[in-house]
Amino acid sequence: MFFPKKRTLKGLIHIEGVALPVRVALDLASGHFYSLSARRITLRLPITASEGMIRDYLHTVQEWVVQQFEKHPTYREAYLGKQFQHGETLLVGERRYTLSLNLKDRVTSTAKLVGDTICLELNENLNSWQRTRTAKTLLSRIVAKDFQTEISNRVAEINAHTFRQPIRSINLKYNHSNWGSCSRSGNVNLSTRLLFAPRSVQDYVILHELAHLVEMNHSDRFWALVSHYMPNYKDAEKWLKQNRAKCDF
């Protein structure tokens, strides 16, 4: 019998009443393997795995993920974060937003800012995990637009007082892999999650990325530049490490 070399299926596990998607990867490798990151749960099995075998291993993965959530609170927060409620308040820095949440029979989900109210319209057919992830992504986009001018001015001001390098663009993105990045062409990217941090911590990340316009590395020369303009930068790094899970929508 011929079997394809690999294929990918979608599975579900349920933890605390929340349905979580699992990427089931089937390939020619023998044995089984499962992994967890802040964005994905993966189960890997042989390409010959039967439906019954997949169900059994999904149950095993479910028990394993529960254990991982206990060991790694940041992962638990990523998957089992709060369920957004109509009328609740979202505090980002010193700005307060009121959420207007409606579930509708529609293919796409949308959001718009009306005054201080963020109006969310979500696809009612999404499971609870998908609904939370979609809401966070949409909230990030709306808040990014609202903060764009303020953050752009801060980046320009810090650059004017430090490295005075050409900047091509300043972008706010919902990034989980890092707090910021900078390209050789002068594109400065900052995570919208940084908006939940104190201003001094935000300024450190901005300074860090601007320093890359001079040194595109993390050499001793790079850290000397950062330390010259912010001698206590390690305090900001420590804050980010300790409060990472709190910086999210």
Steps between C-alpha positions, in 0.01 A plus 500: 500500500630846406513769766587866440827615657324745731174678567358734762168470684320721748413364844339646812557458871292653780648660811291685757214514252712661228547322166864520391614409147778246454707470184527126428801439276522157340827400333741211444667534839435221749365550849320805631591852605308799635600859567358824635586860422322826572328473161457131418444151638645229276457122497726301268417141407590245228319546169336159556324613822134399512215729611483308827872545561472874433208530746695312767804720461289817502376391841862449611594842364211655690630363831854607412397855412321534836830411670691747282256779586576441868875521435485793257238762596582707191376218277184465704437872467553480124239226453259546789507878527188686598190485286412854395166633625272767360536825695832419667787747518835450328783702656804559278753734654298802613223446245171331582285333239151357537433180310180457302488130410250341265492147358357479151447243227772628271813358336741771613545681831549877518583779743484879494560782747213737568611762751638297790296190411645210303217330310573132441287283273614137518398195301264312732618165360853535641585275792602670825874483430460639148272774631757612757788495248295691243389761753859557617625542143225749415548693825871522426435651157259761634723599792805512270327758280399702806858504636680534166555877514611498864749217453631641173568833671679320786721306259584818309575688822728228642677468166556876486665495844713191434604343170337736247464227240259495202174322581290363216193384692370441854257210538297358788432128460347229720829313536564230763847388395670826597431850634643672196719472191685727261610443140803636320269710285373687807169325570434507876243245622361499853262248657163637605546295819764757594220756547414330829850569638608815687622789286861451615490136385352603164778756461760229563363278223484799264860592586605135456355483150639839400846386611474229234504776237861548605594143598293224337604247765527450876872555522682678783486815286122470479453466876742785559274723288192395695673541836631845405148637457327281760741374770222318688363316194527165679218609731272527197609159374426352839152657502421355158614155605294503821186654351489343155172318564328820618577684178220386274145578402 
